[in-house]
């Protein structure tokens, strides 16, 4: 197997419960993401048990990311359209700040709907909007 740029990678960070690793440049900017699917795809090119390659060879570089000011509904629409379970959150300089999961988004959107339902019920019963 041909070695890529940078240090060789192994996958101990992609353990159960971790679906996505953010890969950063030396400057700290988001350079790509590495998923279990990416690793399996890289392993399929290996021969023998000594498969060693740089993360840069296996990672996905064309990454949808969101910013802290993006509307949750817009991010969710992109996640659904692209079939994503996880999206990196980055600042204005593309430095990763965290990961937004589909579970996080759905919980927040559900809370919003429940709150709106509560406000509507209070309004109809004459409790709110004085």
N, C-alpha and C positions, 0 to 999 in steps of 0.2 A: 504494500500500500504506500502510496506517495504521501509524504508529509507535507502539510500546508504551512502557511506562515503562523508564527506564534507558537505557544506551547501546545503539546498534544493534549487532547481531552479524553477523559473517561466520563461516564455518566452517573456517578453516585448521587449527584444532585437531582436527577430525574427519578425520584423515588415515588412510591404511591402517595397521591395527594398533591404532587407537583406536576403540573402539565406544561409549564412554560418557563424557560430561563431567558432572561434578558442578557444580551451580549453587548458590551460597551467597548468603544474605542479607547485608546490610551488617554484621550482627553476627557473621557467620561460620558461622551454622547452615545445615544442608543445606536448601535450598528446593525442589530438584527435580533432575532429570537431563535431559540433552539427548543424544539419540541421532541417528544418521544417519536413522532412520525419522522422527523428529520434524522434522528439517530438511527432508526431502523433502516431508512433509505440509504444512509451512509454505510451501515454494516452490510447491506446487500452487495456492496461493491468490494468487500473485503475477501481475502483469501486466508484461511487458517485462523488461528486464535490470537494472532498478534496484531489485530486491527488497531492502529493508532493514527489519528488524523486530527488536524486542528479544527476547533469549533467553527472557524470561518468557512471551512469546506462544507459543513453540514447545515449551518444555520440558514434561516430564511431572511433575506435582506429587505425584501419588499414588505414592510411591516405597516399595518394600520395602527396608528397610535392616537390617543386623545390627549387633550390638555385639561387642566383643572377647571377652566372656564367653559368647556364644551357642555352643551345641554345633554342630559342623560338620555332623553328620548332620541336624540340624533345619534348618539353613540350606540344605543341599543339597535336602532334601525340598521346601522352599518354592520354591527355584529351579526344580526340575523341575515342580512344580505350576503355577507361573506362567509357565513357558517363558522364564526369564531366563538370559542368558549372563554377566551382571555384576551385582554387588550392592555398593552403597556400605557401608563400615564406618564407623559413627559412634560417638562417645563419648556419655556421659550427657546432654550438652547439645546433642546433634544436630550437633556439629561433625564434619565428615568427617575420617577418619583414613587412608582408603585405599579401594581397590577389590578385592573378592574376585571372581575370575573362575572360571568353571566348570572351566577347566583346572587352576587352583590347587587347587580342591576335590577334583577327581578324583585328582590326583597325591598329595595328602595322604591321602585315603581308601585309595588303592592301597598307599601305604607302610604304613599301619596294618594292612591285611590281610596284607601280606607279612611284617610283624613278628610278627603273631599266628600265621601259618603257621610261621615259624621257631621260635617258642616251643613250639608244639605238636609240631613235629618233634623238638626237643631233649628235650621231656618224654617222648615215646614212646620215644626212643632211650636214655633214662636219663641224659641229660646235664644237664638242668635240674631245678629244683625240689628241691634237696637240703634 
